[in-house]
Amino acid sequence: MSIERCAVMRGEMRQQESMSRHTSWKAGGVARQLYRPADRDDLVDFLRHLPVEEDIAWVGLGSNLLVRDAGFEGTIVHTRGCLSEITDDDEHRFTAEAGVSCAVAARHAARKGLVGLEFFAGIPGTVGGALAMNAGAFGGETWQYVEHVEMLSRNGTVTR
């Protein structure tokens, strides 16, 4: 089942999208639909309107992601190029959205004089993916440096 383009959607919806365009391996089948939200509020609205029975998968940079040749019969939410804001909370903390690349987050931490996130420079994905899998390298792990997260539920509810 697909979601009809409605007035609340400000992002980009693509039908029958080749996932080879969105993975580092440049291989993979077709996703029935792919949505790239304009921002967090747009994503919240999109999720609220997506039928609950719709299969959903999340893709950031597509690093080391294999999509089967048969494709994906649901909706891909693609965060590359969106959900990519970093805001400074104070001199010792910052907030990074799910679509921020790990390398960008590592550089931001270094510019602030923060230590510990150096390992993030070697993670080829996004903050959202790193959180989902507790990405780590060189003795560091993502969740060691997380104070809190904001999560979006399937119905668009934001939880901290």
ZAMARGU-4260 file (C-alpha; in steps of 0.2 Angstrom, whole numbers, plus 5000, padded with zeros to 4 digits):
<rodrens>
0) 5000/5000/5000 | 5007/5017/4996 | 5004/5034/5004 | 4996/5047/4992 | 5005/5063/4991
5) 4996/5074/5003 | 4997/5093/5008 | 5007/5090/5024 | 5021/5081/5014 | 5035/5093/5010
10) 5048/5080/5007 | 5052/5071/4991 | 5043/5055/4987 | 5050/5043/4973 | 5041/5028/4966
15) 5050/5012/4960 | 5067/5019/4966 | 5083/5009/4962 | 5092/5006/4978 | 5108/5005/4969
20) 5108/5024/4968 | 5108/5025/4987 | 5121/5012/4993 | 5139/5012/4994 | 5140/4995/4985
25) 5130/5003/4970 | 5119/4987/4969 | 5102/4982/4974 | 5084/4980/4968 | 5070/4993/4968
30) 5061/5000/4983 | 5042/5002/4979 | 5043/5020/4986 | 5057/5031/4994 | 5053/5046/5005
35) 5066/5059/5009 | 5059/5071/5022 | 5062/5089/5022 | 5065/5090/5041 | 5060/5082/5057
40) 5042/5090/5057 | 5039/5083/5039 | 5045/5066/5045 | 5033/5066/5059 | 5018/5071/5048
45) 5024/5058/5035 | 5024/5044/5048 | 5007/5049/5055 | 5000/5047/5037 | 5009/5031/5033
50) 4997/5016/5034 | 5002/5005/5049 | 5003/4990/5038 | 5016/4997/5027 | 5033/4990/5029
55) 5046/5003/5032 | 5065/5003/5032 | 5077/5017/5036 | 5093/5022/5025 | 5105/5035/5029
60) 5121/5035/5019 | 5118/5018/5013 | 5136/5013/5019 | 5139/4994/5018 | 5121/4991/5014
65) 5115/4977/5003 | 5098/4977/4996 | 5092/4961/4988 | 5089/4960/4970 | 5071/4957/4973
70) 5070/4974/4981 | 5059/4981/4995 | 5040/4981/4994 | 5038/4994/5007 | 5043/5012/5010
75) 5061/5017/5012 | 5064/5033/5023 | 5080/5041/5017 | 5089/5053/5028 | 5104/5057/5018
80) 5104/5076/5015 | 5091/5079/5028 | 5089/5077/5047 | 5107/5084/5046 | 5108/5098/5059
85) 5120/5099/5073 | 5116/5111/5087 | 5127/5116/5102 | 5118/5113/5118 | 5133/5120/5129
90) 5152/5120/5128 | 5153/5102/5132 | 5138/5095/5123 | 5129/5095/5106 | 5114/5087/5097
95) 5116/5079/5081 | 5101/5073/5070 | 5100/5056/5063 | 5106/5060/5046 | 5122/5068/5051
100) 5137/5058/5045 | 5148/5051/5059 | 5163/5060/5051 | 5154/5077/5052 | 5150/5074/5070
105) 5168/5069/5074 | 5174/5085/5066 | 5161/5095/5076 | 5167/5087/5092 | 5185/5091/5088
110) 5182/5109/5084 | 5173/5111/5101 | 5188/5103/5109 | 5179/5088/5115 | 5188/5071/5116
115) 5181/5054/5114 | 5172/5054/5097 | 5188/5053/5087 | 5183/5035/5083 | 5167/5042/5074
120) 5178/5048/5060 | 5181/5030/5054 | 5163/5026/5054 | 5156/5027/5036 | 5138/5030/5041
125) 5126/5042/5050 | 5122/5046/5068 | 5106/5037/5066 | 5113/5021/5060 | 5127/5022/5073
130) 5115/5023/5087 | 5104/5008/5080 | 5119/4997/5079 | 5130/5005/5093 | 5144/5007/5080
135) 5162/5007/5086 | 5180/5007/5081 | 5197/5009/5090 | 5189/5005/5107 | 5175/5018/5106
140) 5157/5014/5105 | 5143/5026/5101 | 5132/5024/5116 | 5147/5029/5127 | 5144/5047/5122
145) 5125/5048/5121 | 5116/5057/5135 | 5099/5055/5127 | 5090/5052/5111 | 5073/5058/5103
150) 5064/5044/5094 | 5050/5045/5082 | 5037/5031/5084 | 5029/5023/5069 | 5013/5034/5072
155) 5024/5050/5073 | 5025/5052/5091 | 5041/5060/5098 | 5048/5052/5113 | 5064/5058/5123
</rodrens>
